[in-house]
Amino acid sequence: MKLKYFSHSAFQITSSGGTTILIDPFLDGNPTSPVKSDSVNADYIILTHAHGDHIGDAFRIAKRCNSTFICTYELANYCKAKGFNAHDMSIGGGHNFDFGRIKFTIAHHGSQTPEGDYAGEAAGVVVTIDNTSIYHAGDTGLFYDMKLIGEMNKIDYMLVPIGDNYTMGISDAIKAVELVQPKIAVPMHYNTFPVIEVEPNEFKMELEEKGINCRIMSFGEEIQI
């Protein structure tokens, strides 16, 4: 399985069977993304919430690739109303797909469509493929139930926001990782815009002092996991 980071909160997971899954594909309007949406393909697109920097180019990609959306109920209905295929779920619910298992978690954040409509609750997501679990925390503040997420799921990679202002900053993100106890933490949602500029190496050094592995992925980098 491969994990690719486009920057901000946008990732691509490619299963060993060749299924391609995008999470929050904000690319064309993203000043730090090394690629544009026309060069990205997806069988499935997971959306953590409806803000423009997370829906991003999802509709453009889905139209070209005939992708299926996976998201919470209200957001899935929004996608369906736009004419797209969508599998609706709810926070705390899981579902087995042909590529693996998806389970949505809570996230403390808002969720509003670009048109200004309510789109349900923001979420995090645990993606489990071939006995490897990736926890994309979404946009969120720190919450103690992250400890339960780590206890009930063997998290191999935790994709955690560190940019502050709209999400956790570095100190809260470090506590979040301590609660979840993943094998490897990967920082995200930082340095896209001036208001969320932080130094990811500070996050990495503090985690490693606590004995927790951290991988700073370069924008556009793909790793084998």
C-alpha positions, 0 to 999 in steps of 0.5 A, spaced: 500 500 500 502 507 498 500 513 501 501 520 498 501 527 501 499 533 496 499 538 502 494 541 506 489 535 508 489 532 501 492 525 501 492 519 496 491 511 498 493 506 493 491 499 495 495 493 493 490 491 489 490 498 485 484 501 488 485 509 489 482 513 494 483 520 495 482 524 502 480 531 501 483 533 495 484 540 495 489 541 489 487 547 484 486 552 489 492 550 493 498 554 493 502 548 496 500 542 492 505 540 486 499 537 482 493 539 479 486 535 479 486 533 472 492 529 473 489 525 479 485 519 479 480 516 484 476 510 485 473 513 491 473 520 495 473 520 502 471 527 505 471 529 512 467 535 511 464 540 507 469 546 507 472 549 500 479 547 502 477 539 503 471 538 498 476 542 493 476 539 487 472 533 489 467 534 484 471 535 478 475 529 479 469 525 481 466 527 474 472 525 470 473 518 474 466 516 476 468 516 483 464 514 489 464 519 495 464 516 502 462 521 507 457 522 513 450 522 511 448 530 510 455 531 506 453 524 502 446 527 500 449 534 498 454 530 493 448 525 490 444 532 489 450 534 485 449 528 481 454 523 484 455 516 487 456 517 494 456 512 500 453 515 506 455 513 513 455 516 520 460 518 525 461 511 529 459 507 523 463 503 519 463 499 513 467 494 509 468 496 502 471 491 496 478 495 498 478 495 506 474 498 512 472 505 513 470 508 520 468 515 521 470 518 528 468 525 531 472 531 530 471 538 533 470 542 527 464 545 523 462 543 516 458 548 511 458 547 503 461 552 499 454 555 498 453 556 505 448 550 507 449 546 513 453 539 511 452 535 518 458 534 522 465 534 521 469 527 522 475 524 522 476 517 518 480 510 520 481 507 513 484 500 514 486 496 508 490 489 509 491 490 516 494 497 516 490 502 519 491 510 517 487 515 522 486 521 518 483 526 524 480 531 519 480 538 521 479 538 529 481 540 536 484 536 541 479 531 544 480 526 550 476 520 546 482 520 541 485 515 547 479 511 545 480 511 538 487 509 539 485 503 544 480 500 539 484 501 533 491 499 532 493 505 528 499 505 524 499 512 521 496 518 524 495 524 519 494 530 524 493 537 523 498 542 526 497 548 523 493 552 529 488 557 528 482 553 525 485 546 528 490 544 533 496 547 534 503 543 535 502 542 542 495 540 542 497 535 536 502 532 540 498 531 546 493 528 541 498 523 538 500 521 545 493 519 546 492 515 540 499 512 540 500 511 533 506 507 530 508 513 526 505 520 526 504 525 520 503 532 520 498 535 515 494 542 515 500 547 515 503 552 511 498 552 506 496 560 508 500 565 512 495 564 518 497 556 519 504 557 518 508 553 523 515 549 523 513 541 522 520 540 525 518 542 532 512 537 532 517 532 530 523 533 535 518 534 541 514 527 539 521 523 538 523 526 545 517 522 547 519 516 543 514 517 538 516 516 531 514 522 526 514 522 518 514 529 515 512 528 508 514 533 503 508 535 498 508 530 493 511 525 496 509 518 496 511 512 501 510 505 501 507 503 508 
